Amino acid sequence: MRQFLVLVCTLVVGISAQSLDDLISQIYKPTTDSPNLQPGLPGIGGTGDTCICVPYYLCNSNNTINTNGEGLIDIRIQECPTSLEFCCNKPDITEQKITPKPPVKRIGCGYRNADGIGFRISGDGDNEAQYGEFPWMVAILREEVVADNPNKLNVYQCGGALIHPSVVLTAAHCVNGKDKKFKIRAGEWDTQTKNELFENQDRLVKSVIVHNQYYAGALYNDIALLILETPVVIAENVDVICLPPQELSVENTRCFATGWGKDVFGKEGKYQVILKKVELPIVSRPTCQDNLRTTRLGKFFELHNSFICAGGEPGKDTCKGDGGSPLVCPIPGKPNRYYQAGIVAWGIGCGEKQIPGVYVNIPLFRNWINEQMAANGFDTTSYSYE
């Protein structure tokens, strides 16, 4: 996912050392009798002895703790220990931590939480997804052992989507032929903190099912299922995506791709901390093939029927590390519900003008998925919306 960062600096000049010290002493007065308090800055949260660090979704704009848990934040540098805390005035009545009540659970697959869960970030100018916006999104991790270190490391492998409490849909190229142990993490959002509203859920992968006609050279039939040792628990931030019927024609719509992949292609690209989303148009097969032929693929390139295309808008694309992640499209006639139309597979660069990204054509594989689910004793109604 592309990311742009603007650094704003303020230069203070013409102030003597003595007057600067006086100014600092007036603004910032540390306390010694309240070691757990964080002093605030003017205009940012609370100040002095009235200030206490709380999860940012609990702090109102008037610097009091919000008792229903619905907060509003800006993404910015703060004075508390982590980016998910905010310096906020103590409440007058109680200091007890208040967890917001979860909303009424909806029945069925594919519900997107467009406004997030419990709070909404307001500084999301860099394509950040809201917390819990795409509850089917999972991170696939592999266990690595470093020499002389008895602890196993969890290394990000790729993305995936939950289609059943015990099954994750991903790309074959992420997990094929790798002598590794995998686990999935559901409910993840910010990979650098555990201080989120609801806990994420880790599950070990019991088995990997790769399509029997997967061709690694050109990534034909690039689809796989991960069977989990134990099912995840469906929660506000963990839920399943719908799947389309066999041979559904996906066209004339805009869809969302999500992932923690790189912002730009190449070694200068950086993996994302917070889950990113990008809205992309579905591109017809003839147009996609013609556009791809203008690249290094050449004028004789033929787009395999196991692929669909989306994107082609400059600066908006999936990229390295997004492999296996879902491309989801709105279900006609069902507001705020989505089905998975594709899996991030490959592309030529990232975000090039009129060069779409290429995704696994999920409608081509619905029958295959149903067969694998039945063979493993799983119900297929978890992802059905027809």
Disulfide bonds with the S-S distance in Angstrom:
Cys51-Cys87 2.00
Cys53-Cys80 2.47
Cys59-Cys88 2.44
Cys109-Cys242 1.99
Cys255-Cys329 1.98
Cys288-Cys309 1.94
Cys319-Cys350 1.95
